[in-house]
Amino acid sequence: MLVTHPYWLTSPDPAGPVTCFACGCRLQPVDGSDGQSWRHFSSMIPGRDARGDRPPCADAEHDRRGHAVEATFATA
């Protein structure tokens, strides 16, 4: 099957927001990381994101592509 890039779909903006690859949540840059890692918006409850969801990567740092880079994930 030949997959083509639709003409109306633009390439991702390198300066645009970073979203989690696993759950689609928007991530925020980690202070002092110089744009090298991002985290879910924090919650008052460990293991949950700001929306109250429990993605397995809620407490993990993420790379620019949104992939979790820590080996340990929060458990439900």
Buried (B, 14 or more C-beta within 10 A) or exposed (E): EEEEEEEEEEEEEEEEEBBBBBBEBBBBBBEEEEEEBBBBEEBEEEBBBBEEEBBBBBBBBBBEEBEBEEEEBBEE
